[in-house]
């Protein structure tokens, strides 16, 4: 989808009188403006030629089309000149009035992908032939827009209203086999027979042996109007419940409803208008930013541009079978890596293997894995109690408790037992890697592989590089990350690295506010409404007070001048509360993990306030929702600025992805720095500066933020780092 590759469309007419129109725009045959123009021109040429009886549309190299070229979004948002800026140009003038209204019948031959605009083009043809494993879907809502080439009108008429709503609102694709059962495609054939079958089908339509169907005017799958309105009403209620901050799912439903109530042509016009509204929204700009940022994380200046080829990792060892170790093992064996899991005794080893089995069995129970695949996958895991089997491993990931001397001992042992090429990785979340590898001579192959819990589910992998880590080792780990379907970000070495370092003020700011009179449960409620999976106090309960204190201590030791030292969590822990595991933390929990406020909490807050000497500020008891969001997140933005200034991260977009994928920051806000830039560096600086005068050094704006605010510059503008840690 690179902007240099505009793509093209090729027309070839066979002796059988069928014109084969092929979309060519590697890697996924995306629909750039040039491709769409080429498609229209090729159709018009085929319709003019007397030797053409019918048309087959397909994509080159086993992919029909992955959809509209997202690179063109920026141009459209900026007011792209020409016909493409006209609402409905593609959906009405190309798909409806050129493809579907053509006197000569057309058949879509679908292999690989028919997503978004690709499927919408296919639905404009008079029949569709697919391979069994092709993916068909309309995932536009993931980018903050709605289907804009007629999909809101044709999909309901082909598969029914309920299924079409599910496919569009969840962005889930269906495979060819299911598409056939739904009526989305007309036949399933093998890839080798795809184009020949499509040609024959097109000629059969000409000879009236097969029906010629304009899907825009089909009505047999649509429910009666009264029933349809009830379905749409329910869909709206669900969309509001699932995504209360998002408007575009409701715009999508509006377009579908217009077509059902007022007819498909009116529906196309409505779709064109609301598509433009969604396209220019902050949500769309944010989600498109996340889309490109995610694809940019694996490009690391001075590492991935050296021409290094990743070495193949054939066997992995994991030390520690706890929650993290077992999760990492699960992620690896799911991607066919043979794994050795080492523990200190048989009891711990069996518990670790049991956790991996439970992770896989959960997939079987949900229907995402067959029993046969389960047996094959679990057979890749071998449990051991010593280092004997480590002599041929290519990668070791240490995942034991956060204890420096224990980790140092393990790395010294690994140097003795592992081959010289073996990558030595630690899953530490906060401890400086130079400290961990202090007792080894193999500094060039020590690297951080920080997974997020649960490791087999969370999509982020933080790859932490020390000053000595070789570029080859980074390239190797980037490749492993890609193979186990993680999004990797490469960061420099410091306490907390990027994600935990950025977000340590998240809970600390909330604690400061509570000790000064803010409502704890109100903070969690507002932060959840902002779009976080949970507020800072519910999160502390989930991770457990032991982890919260251990990580908090690291930050207090390393950044004493800007940490808020609250005794609230230690006081609660002393009283036998550890969070969700003990059913008591900031909340009380029932057997189904449902949380409810604890009436006893004020006594702990009062005690903590007495120790810290914090005074109640009446203003904090009456905070607006906007104030709560800013008081909790602006210190996080401030710390992210330090991470950029110190060169821990190379680019702000990496921190946006870290926030979204590591901490659950709402993607429709574009990531932490992208969101901060929407508010402006001057505004954030002025707020922090005012709070620092009222509540102390914790809120003091850093030099990077002050400098950007003085110039009115965005926080995301490239930084001239004195010396990047990368």
KACOR-V355157 format. One line per field, one symbol per residue. ss: DSSP state (H for helix, E for strand, - for the rest). psi: psi as a letter, one per 20 degrees, with the letter a starting at -180 (. if undefined). burial: b if it has 24 or more other ideal C-beta (glycine too) atoms within 12 Angstrom, else e. Layout:
ss=???
psi=???
burial=???
This chain:
ss=-------EEEEEE----EEEEEEE------E-HHHHHHHHHHHHHHHH-----EEEEEEHHH--E--E-HHHHHHHH-----HHH---HHHHHHHHHHHH-----EEEEE--EEE-HHHHHHH---EEEE----EEE--HHHH-------HHHHHHHHH-HHHHHHHHHH---EEHHHHHHH----EE--HHHHHHHHHHHHHHHH--------HHH-------HHHHHHHHHHHHHHHHHH-----HHHHHHHHHHHHHHH-HHHHHHHHHHHHHHHH--HHHHHHHHHHHHHHH------------------EEEEE---HHHHHHHHHHHH---EEEEE---HHHHHHHHHHHHHHHHHHHH-----HHHHHHHH--EEEE---HHHHH--EEEE-----HHHHHHHHHHHHHH-----EEEE------HHHH------HHHEEEEEE--------EEEEEE-----HHHHHHHHHHHHH---EEEEEE------HHHHHHHHHHHHHHHHH----HHHHHHHHHHH-----HHHHHHHH-HHHHHHHHHHHHHH-HHH-----HHHHHHH----EHHH-E--EEE-----EEE---HHHHHHHHHHHH-----HHHHH--HHHHHHHHHHHHHHHHHHHHH------HHHHHHHHHHHH---HHH--HHHHHHHH-HHHHHHHHHHHHHHH-HHH---HHHHHHHHH---------------
psi=jqhhnhrrppppprhijppooppomqijlqnrhhggghggggghghhhphjphrqpprqqljpfpjaqohhiggghhjlprahiippjgghghfggigghiqhpqqppopqepnqchghhghiirirppqqhjqpprnkhhhjjarpjkjhighghihiqgghhgggghikprqrgghhghijhriqprqhhjghhghgggghhggjkhqqopohhjqihipqqgggghgghggggggghghmhiphhhhhghggggghhgiqhghggggggghgggghjqhgghghhggghhhiihjoopjfijijpppqpohpqqpookbggghgggggghhkkppppoprhrhghghgghhggghgghhhghijiprhghgggghiipppriajgjiikqippoplaqmoghghggghgghhghqrhippoqqjqihpphhggjhjrilhijpqpnorqpphigpiqooopprhipqhghggghggggghjkqoqpprrprpicgghggjhighhghggggijiqoghhgggghghhiqhqrhhhghgghqhgggggghgghghhlhikqonqjgghghhhjjpjbhhjjpchrqqaijjpqqqoiihhhgggghhhgijpqpohhhikqrhggggghghhhggghhhhhghijhqhqhhhhghggghhikpphijjrghggghhhphgggghgggghhhhjahhjpqrhgggggghikqqhipqqnpgopi.
burial=beeeeebbbbbbbbeebbbbbbbbbbebbbbbbbbbbbbbebbbbbbeeeebbbbbbbbbebbbbbbbbbbbbeebbeeeeeebeebbbbbbbbbbbbbbbbebbbbbbbbbbbbbbbbbbbbbbbbbbbbbbbbbbbbbbbbbbbbbbbbbbbbbbbbbbbbbbbbbbbbebbbbebbbebbbbbbbbebeebbebbbbbbbbbbeeeeebbbbbbbeebbeeeeebeebbeebbeebeeebebbbbbbbbbbbbbbbbeeebbbbbbbbbbbbbbbbbbbbbbbbbbbbbbbebbbebeebbeeeeebeebebbbbbbbbbbbbbbbbbbbbbebbbbbbbbeeebbeebbbbbbebbeebeeeeeeeeeebeebbebbbbbeeeeebeebbbbbbbbbbebeebbebbbbbbebbeebbbbbbbbbbbbbbbbbeebebbbbbbbbbbbbbbbebbbbbbbbbeebbbbbbbbbbbbbebbebbbbbbbbbbbbbbbbbbbbbbbbbbbbbbbbbbbbbbbbbbbebbbebbbbbbbbbbbbbbbbbbbbbbbeebeebbbbbbbbbbbbeeebbbbeeebbbbebeeeeebeebeebeebbeebbeebebeeeeebeebeeebbbbbbbbbbbbbbbbbbbbbbbbbbbbbbbbbbbbbbbbbbbbbbbbbbbbbebbbbbebbbebbeebbbbbbbbebbbebbeeeebbbeebeeeebbb
